[in-house]
Amino acid sequence: MNTNAQSRVTPGFFSALFLTILSIGIIFVLDRNMTDVTVAPVAGLLALFILAFRYSPKIVALCLLPLWVFVSFSLWNAISPENAQPSDMPRFLVRMVTFGIGGIMAVVAASYRSRLDRLIVQLLGALEAIPIPLLVCDASGKIISASNATVSASGVAKDSILGFRLADIAGYHLLEEAEEDWYKHWILSPEGKIFDAELQLGNLRSNVKAGRIGSGRHAIMIVIFI
């Protein structure tokens, strides 16, 4: 399995914890300067969204703990006899409910994304072993996988292929539609539509079939030399 595919693994715990602490700090500052119940939770929900988008479900769940502890401690201060401020109770109750529901959704979203990323990594590993020249690109056009047959036929090292945009390393000509931004046609075309092109990669010059699988940031383009 190539290292480029493995680079899709989510980042580490400490960066996620830093993001969580930063959001707590922003909430604390907003609490001292604003009384609007709905303002401060936006920072927490934004942090949860980023966590769900980039980190594993376990890390997201762990980072929820300091967020909930902070909100719970703030609520306790608001209702304690020494600092009794009943007017603050609604904002912290709303916040606990908001972060509770948002946290559950973040963990579920992270779990779904994590499973999908693992499936993509497994798919890329399987494609590398196929005994025909092919390339796999992500939705931005960056090459994320190349079969061993592609490396052998082109004479180009895999490290010189992976991570580069297809348009930067391969001479090409679109046979079906003579447009400059032919990769954009793949993105905008219906899923499964096949495009014909002519590509040259090192010593390998051939007609290719190219099609899109999936949509959004998880879309991948498979280019098969024929």
C-alpha positions in Angstrom: 0.0 0.0 0.0 1.5 3.4 -1.0 2.6 6.0 1.6 0.5 8.6 -0.2 -2.7 6.6 0.6 -1.6 6.1 4.2 -1.2 9.9 4.5 -5.0 10.1 4.5 -4.9 8.8 8.1 -6.2 11.4 10.5 -3.8 13.7 12.4 -2.8 13.2 16.0 -4.4 13.8 19.4 -2.4 16.8 20.5 -3.4 19.0 17.6 -7.0 18.1 18.3 -6.6 18.8 22.0 -5.0 22.2 21.1 -8.0 23.0 18.9 -10.4 22.1 21.7 -8.5 24.2 24.3 -8.5 27.1 21.8 -12.2 26.9 21.4 -12.7 26.8 25.2 -10.5 29.9 25.5 -12.6 31.7 22.8 -15.8 30.7 24.6 -14.4 32.0 27.9 -13.5 35.3 26.3 -17.0 35.6 24.7 -18.6 34.8 28.1 -16.8 37.7 29.7 -17.7 40.2 27.0 -21.1 39.1 25.7 -24.3 37.9 27.2 -25.9 36.5 24.0 -26.8 32.8 24.7 -26.2 31.8 21.1 -22.8 33.4 20.4 -20.3 31.4 22.4 -21.6 27.9 21.3 -20.7 28.8 17.7 -17.0 28.5 18.6 -17.6 25.1 20.2 -19.7 23.8 17.3 -17.1 25.0 14.8 -14.4 23.1 16.7 -16.6 20.0 16.7 -17.1 20.3 12.9 -13.4 20.6 12.3 -12.7 17.6 14.7 -15.3 15.5 12.9 -13.8 16.4 9.5 -10.2 15.7 10.3 -9.8 13.3 13.3 -10.7 9.8 14.3 -13.9 9.0 16.3 -11.9 8.2 19.4 -10.0 11.5 19.3 -13.3 13.4 18.8 -14.8 11.6 21.8 -11.8 12.4 24.0 -11.8 16.0 23.0 -15.5 16.3 24.0 -14.5 15.6 27.6 -12.7 18.9 28.3 -15.4 20.8 26.5 -18.2 19.3 28.6 -16.1 19.7 31.8 -15.7 23.4 31.1 -19.4 23.9 30.4 -20.4 21.9 33.5 -18.0 23.8 35.7 -19.3 27.1 34.3 -22.9 26.0 35.0 -21.9 24.9 38.6 -20.4 28.4 39.2 -23.5 30.0 37.9 -25.8 28.1 40.4 -23.4 27.8 43.3 -24.4 29.8 46.5 -21.2 31.8 46.4 -21.6 32.9 42.8 -25.4 32.6 42.4 -26.3 34.1 39.1 -29.5 32.5 38.0 -29.6 34.6 34.9 -26.6 32.7 33.6 -28.3 29.3 33.9 -30.1 29.3 30.5 -27.0 30.0 28.5 -25.1 27.1 30.1 -28.1 24.7 29.9 -28.5 25.5 26.2 -24.8 25.0 25.8 -24.7 21.6 27.4 -27.6 20.4 25.2 -26.0 22.0 22.1 -22.6 20.4 22.7 -24.2 17.1 23.8 -26.1 16.8 20.5 -23.3 18.3 18.5 -20.8 16.0 20.1 -22.8 12.9 19.3 -23.2 14.0 15.7 -19.4 14.8 15.5 -18.5 11.3 16.7 -20.9 9.7 14.2 -19.7 11.8 11.3 -16.0 11.1 12.2 -16.8 7.3 12.4 -18.4 7.4 8.9 -15.6 9.4 7.4 -13.0 7.2 9.1 -14.6 4.0 7.6 -14.8 5.6 4.2 -11.2 6.6 4.3 -10.1 3.1 5.2 -12.1 1.7 2.4 -10.5 4.1 0.0 -7.0 3.1 1.2 -7.9 -0.6 0.8 -9.2 0.1 -2.7 -6.0 2.0 -3.7 -3.9 -0.9 -2.4 -5.9 -3.3 -4.5 -5.6 -1.2 -7.6 -1.9 -1.0 -7.3 -1.7 -4.8 -7.8 -3.7 -4.8 -11.0 -1.4 -5.9 -13.9 -2.3 -3.1 -16.2 -1.1 0.5 -16.3 -3.5 2.8 -14.5 -3.5 5.9 -12.4 -5.9 7.0 -9.6 -6.4 10.8 -8.9 -8.4 12.6 -6.3 -11.0 15.3 -6.9 -8.3 17.9 -7.2 -6.4 16.0 -9.9 -3.5 14.9 -7.6 -2.3 11.3 -8.3 -2.9 9.2 -5.2 -2.2 5.7 -6.6 -0.3 4.2 -9.6 -0.3 0.5 -10.4 3.1 -1.3 -10.5 2.5 -1.9 -14.2 2.4 1.9 -14.7 5.8 2.3 -13.1 7.3 -0.5 -15.2 5.9 0.6 -18.5 6.6 4.3 -18.0 10.1 4.0 -16.4 9.1 6.8 -14.0 9.6 6.1 -10.3 6.5 5.9 -8.1 7.8 8.7 -5.9 7.9 10.9 -9.0 4.2 10.1 -9.8 2.4 10.1 -6.5 1.4 13.5 -5.0 1.7 15.3 -8.3 -1.1 16.6 -10.5 -1.8 14.6 -13.6 -1.7 17.7 -15.8 1.8 18.5 -14.4 3.6 15.2 -15.2 1.7 13.8 -18.1 1.4 15.2 -21.6 -2.3 14.8 -22.7 -4.8 15.5 -25.3 -8.5 15.1 -24.8 -10.0 13.1 -27.7 -13.6 13.3 -26.8 -13.9 17.0 -26.0 -11.1 19.4 -27.1 -11.1 21.6 -24.0 -8.1 22.8 -22.1 -9.5 22.0 -18.6 -10.4 18.5 -19.4 -10.1 17.3 -15.8 -12.9 19.7 -14.9 -15.1 17.8 -17.3 -14.5 14.6 -15.2 -15.6 16.4 -12.1 -18.7 17.9 -13.6 -19.7 14.9 -15.7 -22.2 12.3 -14.5 -20.7 9.6 -12.3 -19.5 6.7 -14.4 -19.2 8.6 -17.7 -16.1 7.5 -19.5 -13.8 10.0 -21.2 -11.2 9.2 -23.9 -7.9 10.8 -23.8 -4.3 10.4 -25.0 -1.6 10.5 -22.3 2.1 10.3 -22.2 3.9 9.4 -18.9 7.6 8.9 -19.4 8.0 6.1 -21.9 4.3 5.2 -21.8 2.2 6.9 -24.5 -1.3 5.5 -25.0 -4.9 6.2 -25.4 -6.7 6.0 -22.0 -10.1 5.6 -20.6 -10.9 7.8 -17.6 -14.0 7.9 -15.4 -15.2 9.2 -12.1 -16.3 7.2 -9.1 -18.0 8.9 -6.1 -18.7 12.6 -5.6 -17.4 15.6 -3.6 -14.0 15.4 -1.9 -14.2 11.6 -1.9 -14.5 11.4 -5.7 -11.7 9.5 -7.4 -10.7 9.4 -11.1 -9.4 6.1 -12.5 -7.3 6.4 -15.7 -6.7 3.2 -17.5 -4.1 3.0 -20.3 -5.3 0.8 -23.2 
